[in-house]
Amino acid sequence: MDRRNLRAKKFIRFWKKLGPGVITGASDDDPSGIATYSQAGAAFGLSTLWSAFITFPLMAAIQEMCARIGMVTSMGLTAIIKKHYSRPVLYLMLLFSFPAIVMNIGADIAGMGAVGTMLFPAIPQIYFSVFFTVVLITVIIYLPYRKIAAILKYLCVVLLVYLVVPFLTQQNWGAIFKATFIPTIQFNKQFISILVGILGTTISPYLFFWQANMEVENMNRNNHIMVNKRLLHEMRQDVDLGMLFSNLVMFFIILTTGSVLFNAGIHQIDTVDQAAQALKPLAGENAYLLFAVGVIGTGLLAIPVLSGSLSYMVSETFGWQQGLNKKFREAKPFYFVIVLSMLVGLSLEYVGISPVNALIYSAILYGITAPVLIAIILHIANNKKVMGEHTNSRISNALGFITLIVMTLAVLVLLYLQFF
């Protein structure tokens, strides 16, 4: 009994330490990301499984830099760029980020609505989309940051369903092991496109801003004034676990669709509800329901992160009061941007922009801004005037520059495939 109590206490302490890193990582597996990973598995089977282990160290390195920048400077990325870089860079970043994030929100809302209708066919999709939007706006406006952070953290648990789904069907573990550790690349337009899509979905610019701002909120909430080795160590653990969790979920979604849909001859998945619906006759009712519930849970987790990151960017650009720890009356413009981004995202269903097209457009815009932002993050993280003694290590710089090169190549390929 004593051992159980000791283990329970250790787990509670560990759970309390988890925060921005885990939430950021889990929010990366939003409904639009799930659609991308599902298409990768349906189109190419297990051939892209290895990409989850390539993206993990790159994603973790950049998010750790953003978290460290937020902790050391007590400022978000936008505020630092505004202070240390030219205004055109700031406004250009905002110009590309606003439509990209709003279209991502719209795609996620549409995905959740479609899955809701799939589970309850008598209710039209738009009703579910409006319902989820209203619920999210109400929660963000009326609940304090501490409760929002707790809700987001518990929503991360929903993603565990994707780790269960593959075990509900018979798997060829030898083939899975081979596809995981021996990279396969097909030199054709479709395969390269899906790899670029995986990179763009996984290493997304909005996560950079959210991570930095959440570390600032976390420091303020816990009344931390000075950054020390213990805090940095806990932050790195949190970020690494969050990014590992994110990539594990990605791995298991590709595994599920790659082993079930691909083998059944279903090679085209455009939306998350299609993926869930296709699983029903092939993998059984349990797999279908778990996959569908996971989509709704990830949408509820990701949309506050998307809208919140955009609002932090806009508020810091124009010097508004901002922060989820502030009440609505204390930061009305900040909350107004959150509400506006969700309503505009919801309206995309009415103006005829399909979720698939919204994903393509947002991926292009993310792809254009990501290399520029990664270069700026690397510069900030190595600037002793900004970071003091907490500049990048050699390993961080190596992984950061590899990420920069990979993302630059990805956007060039993406633009080439899209327009030529």
HUQUI-V682280 format. One record per backbone hydrogen bond with DSSP energy under -1.0 kcal/mol. NH is the residue of the N-H (numbers start at 0). CO is the residue of the C=O. E is the energy in kcal/mol with one decimal. If there is no record, write none. Layout:
BEGIN
nh->NH co->CO e->E
nh->NH co->CO e->E
END
This chain:
BEGIN
nh->4 co->0 e->-2.3
nh->5 co->1 e->-2.5
nh->6 co->2 e->-2.6
nh->7 co->3 e->-2.6
nh->8 co->4 e->-2.4
nh->9 co->5 e->-2.3
nh->10 co->6 e->-2.4
nh->11 co->7 e->-2.3
nh->12 co->8 e->-2.4
nh->13 co->9 e->-2.5
nh->14 co->10 e->-2.9
nh->15 co->11 e->-2.3
nh->16 co->12 e->-1.4
nh->17 co->13 e->-1.1
nh->22 co->18 e->-2.2
nh->23 co->19 e->-2.8
nh->24 co->20 e->-2.5
nh->25 co->21 e->-2.6
nh->26 co->22 e->-2.5
nh->28 co->25 e->-1.4
nh->29 co->27 e->-1.1
nh->33 co->29 e->-2.7
nh->34 co->30 e->-2.0
nh->35 co->31 e->-1.7
nh->36 co->32 e->-2.7
nh->37 co->33 e->-2.5
nh->38 co->34 e->-2.1
nh->39 co->35 e->-2.0
nh->40 co->36 e->-2.1
nh->41 co->37 e->-2.8
nh->42 co->38 e->-2.6
nh->43 co->39 e->-1.9
nh->44 co->40 e->-1.7
nh->46 co->43 e->-2.0
nh->48 co->45 e->-1.8
nh->50 co->47 e->-1.3
nh->51 co->48 e->-1.6
nh->52 co->49 e->-1.1
nh->54 co->50 e->-2.5
nh->55 co->51 e->-1.1
nh->58 co->54 e->-3.0
nh->59 co->55 e->-2.7
nh->60 co->56 e->-2.0
nh->61 co->57 e->-1.8
nh->62 co->58 e->-2.4
nh->63 co->59 e->-2.1
nh->64 co->60 e->-1.7
nh->65 co->61 e->-2.2
nh->66 co->62 e->-2.5
nh->67 co->63 e->-2.6
nh->68 co->64 e->-2.6
nh->69 co->65 e->-2.2
nh->70 co->66 e->-2.4
nh->71 co->67 e->-2.7
nh->72 co->68 e->-2.3
nh->73 co->69 e->-1.7
nh->79 co->75 e->-1.9
nh->80 co->76 e->-2.8
nh->81 co->77 e->-2.7
nh->82 co->78 e->-1.7
nh->83 co->79 e->-2.6
nh->84 co->80 e->-2.2
nh->89 co->85 e->-1.3
nh->90 co->86 e->-2.8
nh->91 co->87 e->-2.4
nh->92 co->88 e->-2.1
nh->93 co->89 e->-2.1
nh->94 co->90 e->-2.4
nh->95 co->91 e->-1.9
nh->96 co->92 e->-2.3
nh->97 co->93 e->-2.4
nh->99 co->95 e->-1.3
nh->100 co->96 e->-2.9
nh->101 co->97 e->-2.3
nh->102 co->98 e->-2.4
nh->103 co->99 e->-1.8
nh->104 co->100 e->-2.7
nh->105 co->101 e->-2.6
nh->106 co->102 e->-2.4
nh->107 co->103 e->-2.2
nh->108 co->104 e->-2.8
nh->109 co->105 e->-2.4
nh->110 co->106 e->-2.1
nh->111 co->107 e->-2.4
nh->112 co->108 e->-2.5
nh->113 co->109 e->-2.5
nh->114 co->110 e->-2.0
nh->115 co->111 e->-2.4
nh->116 co->112 e->-2.2
nh->117 co->113 e->-1.8
nh->118 co->114 e->-2.0
nh->119 co->115 e->-2.2
nh->122 co->119 e->-2.1
nh->127 co->123 e->-1.2
nh->128 co->124 e->-2.3
nh->129 co->125 e->-2.6
nh->130 co->126 e->-2.4
nh->131 co->127 e->-2.8
nh->132 co->128 e->-2.0
nh->133 co->129 e->-2.6
nh->134 co->130 e->-2.4
nh->135 co->131 e->-2.3
nh->136 co->132 e->-2.4
nh->137 co->133 e->-2.4
nh->138 co->134 e->-2.4
nh->139 co->135 e->-2.4
nh->140 co->136 e->-2.2
nh->141 co->137 e->-2.4
nh->142 co->138 e->-2.0
nh->147 co->143 e->-2.2
nh->148 co->144 e->-3.4
nh->149 co->145 e->-1.7
nh->150 co->146 e->-2.6
nh->151 co->147 e->-2.8
nh->152 co->148 e->-2.2
nh->153 co->149 e->-2.2
nh->154 co->150 e->-2.3
nh->155 co->151 e->-1.1
nh->156 co->153 e->-1.1
nh->157 co->154 e->-1.3
nh->158 co->155 e->-1.2
nh->159 co->156 e->-1.9
nh->160 co->157 e->-1.9
nh->161 co->158 e->-1.5
nh->162 co->159 e->-1.1
nh->164 co->160 e->-1.8
nh->166 co->163 e->-1.6
nh->167 co->164 e->-2.0
nh->168 co->165 e->-1.1
nh->172 co->170 e->-1.0
nh->175 co->171 e->-2.0
nh->176 co->172 e->-2.4
nh->177 co->173 e->-2.1
nh->178 co->174 e->-2.5
nh->179 co->175 e->-1.7
nh->180 co->176 e->-1.8
nh->181 co->177 e->-1.9
nh->187 co->185 e->-2.1
nh->191 co->187 e->-2.3
nh->192 co->188 e->-2.3
nh->193 co->189 e->-2.0
nh->194 co->190 e->-2.0
nh->195 co->191 e->-2.4
nh->196 co->192 e->-2.4
nh->197 co->193 e->-2.3
nh->198 co->194 e->-2.2
nh->199 co->195 e->-2.7
nh->200 co->196 e->-2.3
nh->201 co->197 e->-2.0
nh->202 co->198 e->-2.9
nh->203 co->201 e->-1.0
nh->206 co->203 e->-1.3
nh->208 co->204 e->-1.2
nh->209 co->205 e->-2.1
nh->210 co->206 e->-2.5
nh->211 co->207 e->-1.8
nh->212 co->208 e->-2.3
nh->213 co->209 e->-2.7
nh->214 co->210 e->-1.8
nh->215 co->211 e->-1.6
nh->216 co->212 e->-2.4
nh->217 co->213 e->-2.6
nh->218 co->214 e->-2.4
nh->219 co->215 e->-2.4
nh->220 co->216 e->-2.7
nh->221 co->217 e->-2.0
nh->223 co->218 e->-2.6
nh->231 co->227 e->-2.2
nh->232 co->228 e->-2.5
nh->233 co->229 e->-2.5
nh->234 co->230 e->-2.3
nh->235 co->231 e->-2.4
nh->236 co->232 e->-2.2
nh->237 co->233 e->-2.3
nh->238 co->234 e->-2.9
nh->239 co->235 e->-2.9
nh->240 co->236 e->-2.5
nh->241 co->237 e->-2.3
nh->242 co->238 e->-2.8
nh->243 co->239 e->-2.4
nh->244 co->240 e->-2.7
nh->245 co->241 e->-2.3
nh->246 co->242 e->-2.3
nh->247 co->243 e->-2.3
nh->248 co->244 e->-2.3
nh->249 co->245 e->-2.0
nh->250 co->246 e->-2.4
nh->251 co->247 e->-2.5
nh->252 co->248 e->-2.2
nh->253 co->249 e->-2.2
nh->254 co->250 e->-2.2
nh->255 co->251 e->-2.5
nh->256 co->252 e->-2.5
nh->257 co->253 e->-2.6
nh->258 co->254 e->-2.0
nh->259 co->255 e->-1.9
nh->261 co->256 e->-2.1
nh->264 co->261 e->-1.5
nh->265 co->260 e->-2.6
nh->274 co->270 e->-1.5
nh->275 co->271 e->-2.4
nh->276 co->272 e->-2.7
nh->277 co->273 e->-2.5
nh->278 co->274 e->-1.4
nh->282 co->278 e->-3.7
nh->283 co->279 e->-1.1
nh->287 co->283 e->-1.9
nh->288 co->284 e->-2.5
nh->289 co->285 e->-2.5
nh->290 co->286 e->-2.3
nh->291 co->287 e->-2.1
nh->292 co->288 e->-2.9
nh->293 co->289 e->-2.2
nh->294 co->290 e->-1.4
nh->295 co->291 e->-1.6
nh->296 co->292 e->-2.4
nh->297 co->293 e->-2.6
nh->298 co->294 e->-1.9
nh->299 co->295 e->-2.2
nh->300 co->296 e->-1.4
nh->301 co->297 e->-2.9
nh->302 co->298 e->-2.3
nh->305 co->301 e->-2.7
nh->306 co->302 e->-2.9
nh->307 co->303 e->-2.3
nh->308 co->304 e->-2.5
nh->309 co->305 e->-1.9
nh->310 co->306 e->-2.1
nh->311 co->307 e->-2.4
nh->312 co->308 e->-1.9
nh->313 co->309 e->-2.4
nh->314 co->310 e->-2.8
nh->315 co->311 e->-2.4
nh->316 co->312 e->-1.8
nh->317 co->313 e->-1.9
nh->319 co->314 e->-2.5
nh->325 co->322 e->-1.6
nh->329 co->326 e->-1.1
nh->330 co->326 e->-1.1
nh->334 co->330 e->-2.0
nh->335 co->331 e->-2.4
nh->336 co->332 e->-2.0
nh->337 co->333 e->-1.3
nh->338 co->334 e->-2.5
nh->339 co->335 e->-2.9
nh->340 co->336 e->-2.6
nh->341 co->337 e->-1.7
nh->342 co->338 e->-2.5
nh->343 co->339 e->-2.8
nh->344 co->340 e->-2.0
nh->345 co->341 e->-2.6
nh->346 co->342 e->-2.0
nh->348 co->345 e->-1.4
nh->349 co->346 e->-1.5
nh->350 co->346 e->-1.3
nh->352 co->347 e->-1.4
nh->357 co->353 e->-2.6
nh->358 co->354 e->-2.1
nh->359 co->355 e->-2.0
nh->360 co->356 e->-2.7
nh->361 co->357 e->-2.5
nh->362 co->358 e->-2.4
nh->363 co->359 e->-2.0
nh->364 co->360 e->-2.3
nh->365 co->361 e->-3.0
nh->366 co->362 e->-2.5
nh->367 co->363 e->-1.9
nh->368 co->364 e->-1.9
nh->369 co->365 e->-2.8
nh->372 co->368 e->-2.6
nh->373 co->369 e->-2.8
nh->374 co->370 e->-2.2
nh->375 co->371 e->-2.0
nh->376 co->372 e->-2.9
nh->377 co->373 e->-2.4
nh->378 co->374 e->-1.9
nh->379 co->375 e->-2.8
nh->380 co->376 e->-2.8
nh->382 co->379 e->-1.5
nh->386 co->382 e->-3.1
nh->387 co->383 e->-1.9
nh->389 co->386 e->-2.2
nh->391 co->380 e->-1.5
nh->396 co->392 e->-2.3
nh->397 co->393 e->-2.6
nh->398 co->394 e->-2.6
nh->399 co->395 e->-2.5
nh->400 co->396 e->-2.8
nh->401 co->397 e->-2.0
nh->402 co->398 e->-2.3
nh->403 co->399 e->-2.2
nh->404 co->400 e->-2.3
nh->405 co->401 e->-2.8
nh->406 co->402 e->-2.8
nh->407 co->403 e->-2.0
nh->408 co->404 e->-2.4
nh->409 co->405 e->-2.2
nh->410 co->406 e->-2.2
nh->411 co->407 e->-1.9
nh->412 co->408 e->-2.5
nh->413 co->409 e->-2.8
nh->414 co->410 e->-2.7
nh->415 co->411 e->-2.1
nh->416 co->412 e->-3.0
nh->417 co->413 e->-2.1
nh->418 co->414 e->-2.4
nh->419 co->415 e->-2.4
END
